Amino acid sequence: MTGVNSIGVVDRQKRAVTQTWPISAAQENVPMQYDEATHRLFVVTRKPSRLVVVNADTGKEVTSLEVADYVDDLSYDAAHHRLYVPGGAGQGAVTVVEQQGADNYRVIATIPTKPGAKTARLVPELNKYYVGVPAKDKQEAAILVFDVAP
């Protein structure tokens, strides 16, 4: 529910939105991921660019952190307790956030990528993170590959 800065909670059996949870840390929430073990929902916003952590039992925001600009994607690596946040603005970057507990998070790296590189895929079985780079001006399309093993 990007336009109203909210998360819609859906009852899958009723096929209806039963609650809405506001995102107050920032605006224009886009990608989301869920950590079932800690009942935390991870949401990235664009204005400003922030990772917002929401308690999925209560709908309350736990914390938020600055991340790369202009994010379209988000990956959660449950095995390594990390979030990968690819931003395509400026020169492009991936922000890596470490989950140190259900309510404790910290940025552990900001990895340069390329302009416009905001779409990515985590392949946990290979411990690889793939970032798509679009063709742009004199930049050729490419796939950047990062190891994610600790």
C-alpha positions, -999 to 999 in steps of 0.1 A, spaced: 0 0 0 27 24 -12 5 54 -19 -8 55 17 24 45 35 8 14 50 10 -24 51 -22 -42 44 -28 -74 65 -47 -99 44 -68 -128 56 -61 -154 30 -93 -174 37 -115 -143 35 -94 -129 7 -97 -95 23 -76 -68 39 -85 -71 76 -60 -45 91 -37 -18 80 -4 -9 97 10 26 91 46 31 82 57 63 100 95 62 97 94 72 60 72 72 29 67 52 -3 72 17 11 81 -7 -18 96 -42 -12 90 -64 18 104 -96 32 93 -117 62 113 -135 89 90 -162 102 114 -172 131 113 -137 147 79 -126 133 96 -95 118 85 -79 85 111 -59 67 100 -30 46 121 -6 25 109 30 18 121 56 -7 114 89 9 139 88 26 155 54 18 151 33 50 148 -3 61 119 -4 85 115 -34 108 79 -42 119 67 -66 146 43 -88 126 24 -97 158 16 -61 167 21 -41 135 44 -17 155 77 -4 140 107 -18 159 135 2 143 146 18 110 180 23 93 193 43 64 199 22 32 209 27 -4 187 51 -25 159 41 -49 153 5 -39 130 -19 -58 141 -52 -42 150 -67 -8 163 -101 2 165 -118 36 191 -144 42 178 -164 71 209 -187 73 232 -157 78 207 -133 94 213 -106 68 193 -83 46 205 -72 12 191 -39 0 200 -29 -36 197 8 -45 200 21 -81 203 58 -75 236 76 -80 265 51 -86 244 23 -71 250 3 -40 238 -27 -19 234 -21 18 240 -52 39 222 -52 72 229 -78 99 201 -90 122 216 -94 157 183 -102 173 146 -97 166 149 -60 175 186 -53 168 200 -45 134 231 -28 120 245 -19 86 276 -39 82 285 -29 46 276 -7 17 289 -23 -15 292 -2 -47 274 -15 -77 264 4 -109 239 31 -117 203 17 -119 212 -16 -103 182 -21 -81 170 -56 -90 187 -86 -74 182 -122 -64 196 -141 -34 204 -178 -41 210 -191 -6 218 -226 -18 249 -212 -36 256 -184 -11 254 -160 -40 237 -126 -45 231 -115 -81 225 -79 -90 212 -69 -124 228 -38 -140 207 -22 -168 221 -9 -200 222 29 -195 241 56 -215 275 40 -221 270 13 -194 264 -22 -207 239 -45 -191 255 -70 -167 250 -93 -138 272 -86 -107 278 -117 -85 286 -114 -48 295 -142 -23 274 -140 8 291 -166 30 302 -151 64 
